[in-house]
Each structure stands twice: as structure tokens, then as C-alpha cells.
């Protein structure tokens, strides 16, 4: 094998080929639908999914951020703010779910006052 083939990265007949990494999530069924995204650090946003890549970088349109309660940082407030078109970095995405059919439930592990 000459130097030219080495630079081009030929496999040399050893049968090993680079495998393309595929995303474990197929978000194509959610294109043009509203999704909700939770990020590392606690932020949450909802918007129409316009595009994505295998690293889970997302493009959301008509995005609204759901703000946290200033007194209780783990509780969402009713306040929202409009963000418009947003590009979300995939490394900070923790959870992606469809907006339709999502509702808050009581935590079953906390003793409820009766």
C-alpha cells in the first residue's frame, strides 16, 4: 500500500469498515408536531419540531419556555415566555416527549396530606 492510499484511509482488505452511528431515537414522526423538552439544569420548553440530527440537536419553532417558581426551584410556575425559533444543543437535552397527552400527576412517593 502506498502513501496515497494511507492518506485516503483505505481499509486495506481487512474487512473492517467504519460503522455509521445511528441515533437511538427516531424523531421523524414528531416533525411538525409540538414536543416538550427538558434540559440539564432544569429548564423546560415546548415548541414545534422543525429539525434534528443524530446528536439530538433540535430546531424548535414557536417555542415557549416554562419558567420555574422562584420560591420552589423544582416546581414549575404558570408563567411562560415566548422564545420563537430556537436551536437546542443535544448535549443539554435530558428528555423529549410529545406535548399532546402529557399531564402532571401527584408524586406517589410523597406522603399526601388528607
Residue frames as a rotation matrix with the C-alpha (Angstrom) as fourth column:
UNK 1
0.588 0.809 0.000 0.00
0.809 -0.588 0.000 0.00
0.000 0.000 -1.000 0.00
UNK 2
-0.362 -0.747 0.558 1.48
0.714 -0.607 -0.349 3.35
0.599 0.273 0.753 -0.97
UNK 3
-0.871 -0.085 -0.484 1.29
0.425 -0.625 -0.655 6.63
-0.247 -0.776 0.581 0.93
UNK 4
-0.785 0.619 0.006 -1.59
-0.496 -0.635 0.592 7.91
0.370 0.462 0.806 -1.17
UNK 5
-0.074 0.776 -0.626 -3.84
0.108 0.631 0.769 5.03
0.991 -0.011 -0.130 -0.07
UNK 6
-0.472 -0.154 -0.868 -2.86
0.852 0.173 -0.493 5.56
0.226 -0.973 0.049 3.57
UNK 7
-0.983 0.073 -0.169 -3.93
-0.023 -0.960 -0.280 9.19
-0.182 -0.271 0.945 3.41
UNK 8
-0.502 0.846 -0.177 -7.25
-0.590 -0.185 0.786 8.28
0.633 0.499 0.592 1.83
UNK 9
-0.391 0.330 0.859 -7.99
-0.847 0.235 -0.476 5.83
-0.359 -0.914 0.188 4.64
UNK 10
0.075 0.413 -0.908 -8.46
-0.713 0.658 0.240 2.68
0.697 0.630 0.344 2.58
UNK 11
0.706 0.325 0.629 -9.32
-0.698 0.471 0.539 -0.36
-0.121 -0.820 0.559 4.64
UNK 12
-0.306 -0.943 -0.128 -6.61
-0.951 0.298 0.077 -2.49
-0.035 0.146 -0.989 3.06
UNK 13
-0.085 0.348 -0.934 -8.87
-0.501 0.795 0.342 -5.53
0.861 0.497 0.107 2.72
UNK 14
-0.949 -0.315 -0.008 -9.01
-0.149 0.468 -0.871 -6.33
0.278 -0.826 -0.491 6.45
UNK 15
-0.409 0.876 -0.257 -12.83
0.603 0.470 0.644 -6.32
0.685 0.108 -0.721 6.36
UNK 16
-0.270 0.303 -0.914 -13.22
0.853 -0.366 -0.373 -3.62
-0.447 -0.880 -0.160 9.00
UNK 17
-0.358 0.237 0.903 -15.37
0.551 -0.727 0.410 -0.73
0.754 0.644 0.130 7.89
UNK 18
-0.999 0.054 0.006 -16.35
-0.040 -0.645 -0.763 2.27
-0.038 -0.763 0.646 9.91
UNK 19
-0.342 0.939 -0.047 -19.92
0.922 0.344 0.177 1.88
0.182 0.017 -0.983 11.04
UNK 20
-0.554 0.264 0.790 -22.13
-0.044 -0.956 0.289 4.90
0.832 0.125 0.541 10.89
UNK 21
-0.934 0.244 -0.262 -23.60
0.291 0.090 -0.953 5.83
-0.209 -0.965 -0.155 14.24
UNK 22
-0.377 0.890 0.258 -27.36
0.294 -0.149 0.944 5.86
0.878 0.432 -0.205 14.23
UNK 23
-0.622 0.260 0.738 -29.49
-0.706 -0.593 -0.386 7.71
0.337 -0.762 0.553 16.71
UNK 24
-0.943 0.302 -0.140 -31.43
0.333 0.854 -0.399 5.52
-0.001 -0.423 -0.906 19.11
UNK 25
-0.236 0.891 -0.388 -34.38
0.219 -0.341 -0.914 7.90
-0.947 -0.301 -0.115 18.83
UNK 26
-0.658 0.148 0.738 -36.45
0.741 -0.044 0.670 8.28
0.131 0.988 -0.080 15.69
UNK 27
-0.492 0.429 -0.757 -37.84
0.281 -0.745 -0.605 11.80
-0.824 -0.511 0.246 15.99
UNK 28
-0.998 0.066 0.000 -39.04
-0.021 -0.316 0.949 11.93
0.063 0.946 0.317 12.37
UNK 29
-0.357 0.929 -0.098 -42.57
0.785 0.355 0.507 11.00
0.506 0.104 -0.856 13.46
UNK 30
0.181 0.392 -0.902 -42.66
0.851 -0.522 -0.056 14.16
-0.493 -0.758 -0.428 15.62
UNK 31
-0.868 -0.477 0.138 -41.63
0.474 -0.710 0.521 16.58
-0.151 0.517 0.842 12.85
UNK 32
-0.690 0.577 0.438 -44.10
-0.146 -0.703 0.696 19.48
0.709 0.416 0.569 12.58
UNK 33
0.415 0.790 -0.452 -45.66
0.425 0.271 0.864 18.46
0.805 -0.550 -0.223 15.92
UNK 34
0.382 -0.222 0.897 -45.37
-0.682 -0.723 0.111 20.12
0.623 -0.654 -0.428 19.30
UNK 35
0.271 -0.384 -0.883 -42.89
0.544 0.818 -0.188 18.48
0.794 -0.429 0.431 21.66
UNK 36
0.917 -0.056 0.396 -41.75
-0.353 -0.579 0.735 19.27
0.188 -0.814 -0.550 25.19
UNK 37
0.284 -0.915 -0.287 -38.04
0.316 0.372 -0.873 19.26
0.905 0.157 0.395 26.02
UNK 38
0.992 -0.120 -0.031 -36.36
-0.002 -0.267 0.964 19.20
-0.123 -0.956 -0.265 29.43
UNK 39
0.474 -0.875 0.100 -32.77
-0.142 -0.188 -0.972 20.37
0.869 0.447 -0.213 29.70
UNK 40
-0.006 -0.611 -0.792 -29.91
0.905 0.334 -0.264 19.78
0.425 -0.718 0.551 32.10
UNK 41
-0.944 -0.319 0.086 -30.17
0.243 -0.846 -0.475 22.47
0.225 -0.427 0.876 34.73
UNK 42
-0.598 0.759 -0.256 -33.96
0.518 0.123 -0.846 22.29
-0.611 -0.639 -0.467 34.97
UNK 43
-0.590 0.415 -0.693 -35.23
-0.617 -0.785 0.055 24.41
-0.522 0.460 0.719 32.09
UNK 44
-0.360 0.553 0.751 -38.26
0.606 0.751 -0.262 23.23
-0.709 0.361 -0.606 30.11
UNK 45
-0.582 0.188 -0.791 -39.53
-0.593 -0.764 0.254 24.36
-0.557 0.617 0.556 26.73
UNK 46
-0.029 0.621 0.783 -42.22
0.508 0.684 -0.524 23.36
-0.861 0.383 -0.336 24.26
UNK 47
-0.148 -0.025 -0.989 -42.26
-0.673 -0.730 0.119 24.04
-0.724 0.683 0.091 20.53
UNK 48
0.890 0.454 -0.041 -42.89
-0.300 0.516 -0.803 22.67
-0.343 0.727 0.595 17.06
UNK 49
0.099 -0.886 0.454 -40.09
0.143 0.464 0.874 20.32
-0.985 -0.021 0.173 15.99
UNK 50
0.756 0.119 -0.644 -38.65
-0.544 -0.433 -0.719 21.58
-0.364 0.894 -0.263 12.68
UNK 51
0.534 -0.623 -0.571 -35.46
-0.362 0.442 -0.821 19.53
0.764 0.645 0.010 12.52
UNK 52
0.751 -0.366 0.549 -32.95
-0.466 0.296 0.834 17.35
-0.468 -0.882 0.052 14.38
UNK 53
0.196 -0.729 -0.655 -29.72
-0.764 0.305 -0.568 15.44
0.614 0.612 -0.498 13.88
UNK 54
0.340 -0.045 -0.939 -28.22
0.222 0.975 0.033 12.21
0.914 -0.220 0.342 15.31
UNK 55
-0.720 -0.657 -0.224 -26.68
0.406 -0.135 -0.904 14.16
0.564 -0.742 0.364 18.22
UNK 56
0.030 0.888 -0.458 -30.20
0.997 0.005 0.075 15.32
0.069 -0.459 -0.886 19.25
UNK 57
-0.902 -0.144 -0.407 -29.55
0.139 -0.989 0.042 18.93
-0.409 -0.018 0.913 18.34
UNK 58
-0.144 0.959 0.245 -33.10
0.934 0.213 -0.286 20.24
-0.326 0.188 -0.926 17.85
UNK 59
-0.978 0.048 0.205 -34.68
0.032 -0.929 0.369 23.12
0.208 0.367 0.907 15.98
UNK 60
-0.331 0.893 -0.305 -37.94
0.901 0.203 -0.383 24.26
-0.281 -0.402 -0.872 17.58
UNK 61
-0.777 0.187 0.602 -40.31
0.174 -0.854 0.491 26.93
0.605 0.486 0.630 16.28
UNK 62
0.153 0.844 0.514 -42.97
-0.355 -0.438 0.826 28.88
0.922 -0.309 0.233 18.23
UNK 63
-0.268 -0.402 -0.875 -41.11
0.581 0.657 -0.480 27.89
0.768 -0.637 0.058 21.39
UNK 64
0.507 0.380 0.774 -42.32
-0.456 -0.643 0.615 28.81
0.732 -0.665 -0.153 24.86
UNK 65
-0.608 -0.726 -0.321 -40.20
0.015 0.394 -0.919 28.37
0.793 -0.564 -0.229 27.97
UNK 66
0.599 0.757 -0.259 -41.96
0.242 0.137 0.961 27.21
0.763 -0.638 -0.101 31.13
UNK 67
-0.142 -0.696 0.704 -40.50
-0.472 -0.578 -0.666 29.24
0.870 -0.427 -0.247 33.98
UNK 68
-0.353 -0.115 -0.928 -39.72
0.634 0.700 -0.328 27.91
0.688 -0.704 -0.175 37.45
UNK 69
0.800 0.600 0.000 -41.32
0.340 -0.453 0.824 29.09
0.495 -0.659 -0.566 40.69
UNK 70
0.094 -0.842 0.531 -38.80
-0.324 -0.530 -0.784 31.46
0.941 -0.099 -0.323 42.36
UNK 71
0.242 0.048 0.969 -39.71
-0.969 -0.038 0.244 30.14
0.048 -0.998 0.038 45.83
UNK 72
0.418 -0.075 0.905 -39.51
-0.205 0.963 0.175 26.44
-0.885 -0.259 0.387 44.91
UNK 73
-0.225 -0.614 -0.757 -36.88
-0.842 -0.268 0.468 25.80
-0.490 0.742 -0.457 42.21
UNK 74
-0.950 -0.141 0.277 -38.14
-0.021 0.918 0.395 22.26
-0.311 0.370 -0.876 41.46
UNK 75
-0.107 0.983 0.149 -41.71
0.657 0.182 -0.731 23.40
-0.746 0.020 -0.665 40.79
UNK 76
-0.697 -0.059 0.715 -42.94
0.667 -0.420 0.615 24.93
0.264 0.906 0.332 37.54
UNK 77
-0.604 0.527 -0.598 -44.82
0.013 -0.744 -0.668 28.21
-0.797 -0.411 0.443 37.75
UNK 78
0.362 0.818 0.447 -47.72
0.623 0.144 -0.769 29.12
-0.693 0.557 -0.457 35.49
UNK 79
0.494 -0.227 -0.839 -45.53
-0.436 -0.900 -0.013 31.78
-0.753 0.372 -0.543 33.86
UNK 80
0.359 -0.427 0.830 -44.16
0.811 0.583 -0.051 31.26
-0.462 0.692 0.556 30.35
UNK 81
0.162 -0.286 -0.945 -42.17
-0.366 -0.906 0.212 33.36
-0.917 0.311 -0.251 27.93
UNK 82
0.949 0.233 0.212 -42.09
0.123 0.345 -0.930 33.19
-0.290 0.909 0.299 24.16
UNK 83
0.054 -0.998 -0.038 -38.72
0.012 -0.037 0.999 32.40
-0.998 -0.055 0.010 22.59
UNK 84
0.508 0.188 -0.841 -39.67
-0.788 -0.294 -0.542 31.93
-0.349 0.937 -0.001 18.92
UNK 85
0.813 -0.295 -0.502 -37.21
-0.161 0.715 -0.681 29.90
0.560 0.634 0.533 16.80
UNK 86
0.510 -0.601 0.616 -34.68
-0.783 -0.029 0.621 28.04
-0.355 -0.799 -0.486 18.97
UNK 87
0.306 -0.513 -0.802 -31.74
-0.346 0.725 -0.595 25.73
0.887 0.460 0.044 18.31
UNK 88
0.784 0.037 0.619 -31.28
-0.610 0.228 0.759 23.35
-0.113 -0.973 0.201 21.26
UNK 89
-0.199 -0.939 -0.280 -27.89
-0.904 0.287 -0.317 21.77
0.378 0.190 -0.906 21.82
UNK 90
0.409 0.450 -0.794 -28.20
-0.319 0.886 0.337 17.99
0.855 0.116 0.505 22.02
UNK 91
-0.475 -0.686 -0.552 -25.74
0.298 0.465 -0.834 17.56
0.828 -0.560 -0.017 24.90
UNK 92
-0.933 0.151 0.327 -28.05
-0.357 -0.500 -0.789 19.50
0.045 -0.852 0.521 27.23
UNK 93
-0.025 0.967 -0.252 -31.26
-0.798 0.133 0.588 17.66
0.603 0.216 0.768 26.26
UNK 94
-0.792 -0.183 0.582 -32.42
-0.558 0.603 -0.570 15.34
-0.247 -0.776 -0.580 29.04
UNK 95
-0.483 0.729 0.485 -35.96
0.434 0.680 -0.591 14.42
-0.760 -0.075 -0.645 27.98
UNK 96
-0.856 0.334 -0.396 -38.10
-0.516 -0.499 0.696 14.73
0.034 0.800 0.599 24.85
UNK 97
-0.662 0.699 0.270 -41.81
0.523 0.689 -0.501 13.95
-0.536 -0.191 -0.822 24.90
UNK 98
-0.540 0.554 0.633 -44.87
0.558 -0.327 0.763 14.80
0.630 0.765 -0.133 22.79
UNK 99
-0.924 0.219 0.313 -46.91
-0.356 -0.794 -0.494 17.71
0.141 -0.568 0.811 24.14
UNK 100
0.002 0.987 -0.159 -50.27
-0.801 0.097 0.591 16.04
0.599 0.126 0.790 23.45
UNK 101
0.576 0.356 -0.736 -51.32
0.048 0.884 0.465 13.64
0.816 -0.303 0.492 26.17
UNK 102
-0.499 -0.787 -0.364 -48.93
0.510 0.073 -0.857 14.98
0.700 -0.613 0.365 28.82
UNK 103
0.516 0.634 0.576 -50.35
-0.186 -0.573 0.798 15.90
0.836 -0.519 -0.177 32.20
UNK 104
-0.511 -0.700 0.498 -48.88
-0.616 -0.105 -0.780 16.39
0.599 -0.706 -0.378 35.65
UNK 105
0.410 0.597 -0.690 -49.56
0.154 0.700 0.697 13.70
0.899 -0.392 0.195 38.27
UNK 106
0.764 -0.119 0.634 -49.08
-0.637 -0.291 0.713 13.58
0.100 -0.949 -0.299 42.03
UNK 107
-0.305 -0.915 -0.263 -45.80
-0.711 0.402 -0.577 12.11
0.634 0.011 -0.773 43.25
UNK 108
0.606 0.632 -0.483 -46.73
-0.199 0.708 0.677 8.69
0.771 -0.314 0.555 44.67
UNK 109
0.012 -0.711 -0.703 -43.64
0.684 0.519 -0.513 8.62
0.729 -0.474 0.493 46.91
UNK 110
-0.853 -0.202 0.481 -44.53
-0.151 -0.787 -0.598 11.73
0.499 -0.583 0.642 48.91
UNK 111
-0.614 0.659 -0.434 -46.95
0.772 0.387 -0.504 11.35
-0.164 -0.645 -0.747 51.82
UNK 112
-0.496 0.539 0.681 -50.12
0.256 -0.659 0.708 13.25
0.830 0.525 0.189 50.86
UNK 113
-0.961 0.260 0.097 -51.96
-0.201 -0.409 -0.890 15.41
-0.192 -0.875 0.445 53.41
UNK 114
-0.583 0.807 -0.097 -55.51
0.460 0.426 0.779 14.09
0.670 0.410 -0.619 53.85
